[in-house]
Amino acid sequence: MKKTIFIISIVPLLTFSQTYSIEYNVTLNFLNRKGTLTFNNAANSFYVEIQNEKKSDEEKMDEDGSYRNQVFLGNNTEKKPRYQLYNKVKDTLLNIDYIKDKKIIYFEPFQKMNWNISDETKKVSNYICYKASTTFRGRNYYAWFTLQIPIDIGPWKFNNLPGAILEAYDETNSFSWTATKVATSETETNIEAEPHIKKISLEEFIKENEKSKNEMANQMILKYVERGAKILKTETTGGREIKFEWEE
């Protein structure tokens, strides 16, 4: 088993001209998205997610005859794509996202993840995959990657494994990515950030986004209170990242 791990650690990424495209089913808490990773080369690749469906608000009656509503906040950007644009030469990741209906481009250093690779294997989409684990911004993640597809960029912000990530999830199974299709092409596809949109830092985006979500939640709570509802408790599992570098 040690020999297997040793071989993994020294296998280099091969040089090739093909473009790889990997599609994923993505679960983010109560949301379901489709993700597509396009790997052109080590310096120019991107990942995009777009909403498939939003879980509807739920209403149920308790044993005492009272109604309980479970509300999922959303906005008009559910069907708009979110991008991560990788630039390994500049060690920068550009994110295209939204706050309410406003498109936002925010940048952050390209964080190289440190993985622990085990000797555990399984097949995912007919590829032999190895299991790896890491901690990234407050969450513990697991990934299954294959050496049969020699790329070191994964879905979302995952990176720095010696092969393509075909499955990933956090320890609570609140967030997951599962490959559904792998394709290759001789044509390179590129995405560029719109130059007229102001770019802000990750820290600025997080603060603005949290402010927007809190305002939306308060408006929703006020609406139900005005109808005579009693707010007992609010819960959140947080996002894919729950602890950032500036908070340490």
C-alpha positions in Angstrom: 0.0 0.0 0.0 2.9 2.4 0.7 4.1 1.7 -2.8 0.8 2.9 -4.2 0.9 6.1 -2.3 4.6 6.7 -3.3 3.7 6.2 -7.0 0.9 8.7 -6.7 3.1 11.3 -5.1 5.6 11.3 -7.9 3.4 10.9 -11.0 3.7 14.1 -13.0 0.9 15.7 -14.9 1.2 15.0 -18.6 1.5 17.6 -21.3 -1.4 17.5 -23.7 -3.3 19.8 -26.0 -6.8 18.4 -25.5 -9.5 20.3 -23.6 -11.3 18.3 -20.9 -14.9 18.9 -19.9 -16.4 17.3 -16.8 -20.0 17.7 -15.8 -21.2 17.4 -12.2 -24.4 17.1 -10.2 -23.9 19.6 -7.4 -25.8 19.7 -4.1 -25.5 22.9 -2.0 -27.6 22.4 1.1 -31.1 22.6 -0.3 -30.1 23.6 -3.8 -29.2 21.5 -6.8 -26.9 22.8 -9.5 -25.2 21.6 -12.6 -21.5 22.2 -12.7 -19.1 22.0 -15.6 -15.3 22.1 -15.4 -13.4 23.1 -18.6 -9.7 22.4 -18.4 -7.8 24.0 -21.3 -4.4 23.9 -19.8 -2.7 24.5 -16.4 -2.9 28.2 -16.7 -6.3 28.8 -18.3 -9.3 26.9 -17.1 -12.7 27.6 -15.6 -15.7 26.2 -13.7 -19.3 27.2 -14.0 -22.4 26.3 -11.9 -26.0 27.0 -12.8 -29.1 26.3 -10.8 -31.3 23.2 -11.7 -34.0 23.8 -9.2 -34.8 25.5 -5.9 -36.4 23.6 -3.1 -39.9 25.0 -2.5 -40.9 26.5 0.9 -42.5 23.8 3.0 -45.5 24.0 5.3 -46.6 21.3 7.7 -48.9 20.9 10.7 -47.6 19.9 14.1 -49.4 17.6 16.4 -50.9 20.5 18.4 -52.6 21.8 15.2 -50.2 24.7 14.6 -48.6 25.2 11.2 -44.9 25.4 10.7 -43.3 27.0 7.7 -39.8 26.2 6.5 -38.7 29.0 4.2 -35.8 29.0 1.7 -34.5 32.4 0.7 -33.8 33.0 -2.9 -33.6 35.8 -5.5 -33.9 36.3 -9.2 -30.3 35.0 -9.9 -31.1 31.3 -9.5 -30.7 30.6 -13.2 -27.7 32.8 -13.8 -24.3 31.0 -14.0 -21.6 31.5 -11.4 -18.0 31.2 -12.6 -14.5 30.5 -11.2 -11.8 31.6 -13.6 -8.4 30.1 -12.8 -5.1 31.9 -13.5 -2.3 29.8 -12.1 0.3 32.0 -13.7 -0.8 35.0 -11.5 -1.9 32.7 -8.7 -5.4 34.4 -8.8 -8.9 33.1 -8.9 -11.6 35.3 -10.3 -15.2 34.6 -9.2 -18.3 35.8 -11.0 -21.3 35.8 -8.7 -24.3 37.9 -7.7 -25.5 39.9 -4.8 -29.3 40.2 -5.3 -29.5 41.0 -9.0 -26.2 42.7 -9.3 -23.3 40.9 -11.0 -20.1 40.9 -8.9 -16.6 39.9 -9.8 -14.3 39.3 -6.8 -10.8 38.0 -6.7 -8.8 36.0 -4.2 -5.3 34.3 -4.1 -5.3 30.9 -5.7 -5.3 28.7 -2.5 -3.4 25.5 -3.1 -5.1 22.8 -1.1 -3.0 20.3 1.0 -4.4 16.8 0.7 -3.9 13.5 2.6 -4.1 10.7 0.0 -5.1 7.3 1.3 -4.8 3.8 -0.3 -8.6 3.5 -0.5 -9.9 3.1 -4.1 -13.2 2.8 -5.9 -14.6 3.2 -9.4 -16.4 6.5 -10.3 -17.9 6.7 -13.8 -15.7 3.7 -14.7 -12.5 5.4 -13.6 -10.3 4.0 -10.8 -10.2 6.7 -8.1 -8.2 7.3 -5.0 -9.6 8.9 -1.9 -8.1 12.1 -0.5 -9.1 14.5 2.4 -8.4 18.1 3.2 -9.6 21.0 5.4 -10.5 24.2 3.5 -11.8 27.4 5.1 -13.4 25.7 8.0 -14.8 22.6 6.4 -13.4 19.0 6.1 -13.7 17.7 2.5 -13.2 14.4 0.9 -12.5 13.8 -2.8 -12.2 10.8 -5.2 -9.7 11.5 -8.0 -8.4 9.5 -10.9 -4.9 9.5 -12.4 -6.5 8.4 -15.7 -7.4 12.1 -16.4 -4.2 14.1 -15.8 -5.6 17.5 -14.6 -5.0 19.2 -11.2 -8.0 21.5 -11.2 -11.3 20.3 -9.8 -14.9 21.6 -9.5 -15.5 24.8 -7.6 -12.2 25.8 -5.9 -10.8 22.3 -5.5 -7.2 21.8 -6.8 -3.7 20.4 -6.3 -4.4 16.7 -6.7 -2.5 14.6 -9.3 -5.7 13.8 -11.3 -9.2 14.8 -12.0 -11.7 15.0 -9.1 -14.8 12.9 -10.0 -16.5 13.1 -6.6 -16.2 15.4 -3.7 -18.2 16.1 -0.5 -17.9 17.6 2.9 -18.1 15.6 6.1 -21.8 16.6 6.7 -22.8 15.7 3.1 -24.4 19.2 2.9 -22.2 19.9 -0.2 -21.3 17.5 -2.9 -20.1 17.2 -6.5 -20.5 14.0 -8.5 -19.2 13.6 -12.1 -21.9 12.6 -14.6 -20.0 13.0 -17.9 -16.4 13.3 -19.1 -15.6 14.6 -22.6 -12.5 15.7 -24.6 -12.2 18.2 -27.4 -9.5 19.6 -29.7 -11.2 23.1 -29.4 -10.2 25.4 -26.6 -13.0 27.3 -24.9 -12.3 30.4 -23.0 -14.2 32.7 -20.6 -13.1 36.2 -19.8 -14.3 38.5 -17.0 -16.1 41.6 -18.3 -13.6 44.5 -18.0 -16.2 47.2 -17.2 -17.4 45.5 -14.0 -15.5 46.6 -10.9 -13.5 43.8 -9.2 -13.6 43.6 -5.4 -11.8 41.4 -3.0 -13.1 38.2 -1.5 -13.4 39.9 1.9 -15.4 42.7 0.5 -17.7 40.3 -1.3 -18.3 38.2 1.8 -19.2 41.2 3.9 -21.6 42.6 1.2 -23.2 39.3 0.6 -23.8 38.6 4.3 -25.3 42.0 4.7 -27.7 41.4 1.8 -28.7 38.0 3.1 -29.4 39.4 6.6 -31.6 42.1 5.1 -33.5 39.6 3.1 -34.0 37.3 6.1 -35.2 40.3 8.3 -37.7 41.2 5.6 -39.0 37.7 5.5 -39.3 37.5 9.3 -41.1 40.8 9.4 -43.6 39.6 6.8 -44.5 36.5 8.8 -44.6 38.4 12.1 -47.1 40.9 10.6 -49.2 37.9 9.7 -49.2 36.9 13.4 -46.6 34.1 13.1 -44.3 33.4 16.0 -40.6 33.0 15.0 -39.2 30.3 17.2 -35.8 29.6 15.8 -33.6 30.2 12.7 -30.9 27.8 11.7 -28.2 27.9 9.0 -25.4 25.4 8.1 -23.4 28.2 6.4 -21.8 28.1 3.0 -19.0 26.0 1.5 -16.5 28.3 3.3 -17.1 29.2 7.0 -13.7 30.5 8.1 -11.5 32.9 6.2 -7.9 33.9 6.4 -8.5 37.4 7.7 -10.5 35.9 10.6 -7.6 33.8 11.9 
